[in-house]
Amino acid sequence: QADVFPEFPSGQSGFKTEFYKNLDILKLDKVQDYHALLEFIIEKDGSMSSIKSSGEYSLFNIEVINALKKIETKWKSAENANKKIRYHVNMPVFHYQKEHITNRVQNMFGEKKWTRKTCLA
């Protein structure tokens, strides 16, 4: 849990733009929709480690991991009680062959932890 979430220099949307730009979809079947759950740790120094991808299609999982590893920009680390901490991120990754419309916006970091102060606010 964190008081301050990790921050990518260009924000979550900038991170996702860079990630999807790195995702090599040319190796994938052109009629299949793909999804995976990307997991990684944002370290205290802002680097990413412990990268895993799980999903039904192993080739897509490999490409998801490779796309993340190509990102060299470091994060501003998460903080708890004014100390830098490691932060575990779960990020759903989708690739649709046909346009897919959704109104749902995913937050990679979940909710802030509850404290007495936030409950009283």
N, C-alpha and C positions, 0 to 999 in steps of 0.2 A: 504494500500500500504506500501511497505517496501523498504528501501535501502539495507538491508541485510536480506535474507530469513532465516527462521528457519533451523536448521541443526540437524539431528539425528546423534549420535556419529558414527555410521557405515554407514552413508550416506543414500540417498533415497533407494538404492537397498537393503541395510541392513535392513532398516525399512520394506520394502515390504516383504523381506524374513521372517522376524520375524512375521509379520502380517499373511502371508499365512500359516506359520507353525502353528499358533494358530487357524486357521479357521477349524472348525469341519465340515467336509463335509459328514460324515457317516450318518447323519440324512436326507440327501437330496436324492431326486429321482435320480436314477443312469442313467437316459436317458435324463434328462432335462439340458439345459445350463442355467446358472444363471448370472445375472448382477445386480448391484446396484450402487448407488452413496452414498459414505460414506462422511459425513461432520463432521468436528470437529474443535475446537479452540485450538491452541497452546498458552497457557497462558504465561505471562511474566516470570513465574518461571520455564517454560519448561514442565509443566504438560499438559494433554489433558482434555478438558471439552466440554460440549454441543455436545455430540456425537449423531448423527442421521444417519440412513441409509434409503434410499428410493429406492424402486424397486418393481417389480411386485409380488415377492414371499416373503411373510412375514417371513417364517421360515429362508430364506437366510438372510433377513435383520437382524433378531435376531442374527444369527451366526456371521455376519459381525461386529455387535456392540460388541458382546462378545469377538471376536478375538482382537479387538482394546483395550478393557478394560484389557486384559491379559498382555499387554505390560506395563512394569513398568519403563522402561528406560525413562529418561527425555530428552527433546530436548534442544538445545541451542536456546534461543528465537530469534524471529525476531527483527530487529531494524529499526527505522526511525529517522533520524537526531540524531544519537547516543543515542537514548533512546529505552529501551526495550518496545515492543508493543505486543499486542495480535494479532494472525494471524489466519484467517479462511482458512481452507484447504478443498478442494473438491477432492476426490479421487475415480475414477471409480474402481469398484471391479468386476472381472470376474471369473467365474469357468466354464470351458468347460469340458464336459464328454469325448469328443474326442479332439485330438490334434488340436490346432488352431494356424495358423501361421500368424504373423503380423510383419511388419517392423516398426510400429509406437511405439515410446517410449514416454510414458506419463510423463510430468513434473507436479508434484503435486502443484507447487507454482505459475504457470503462468509466467508473465513477470515482470521484474523490472519496477518500476515507471520511467517515463521519467522526466528528469530534463534538464535544459538548458545545463548543463555540458555534459550529455550523448548525447544530440542531436548534440553538436559541435564536439564530439570525432570522 
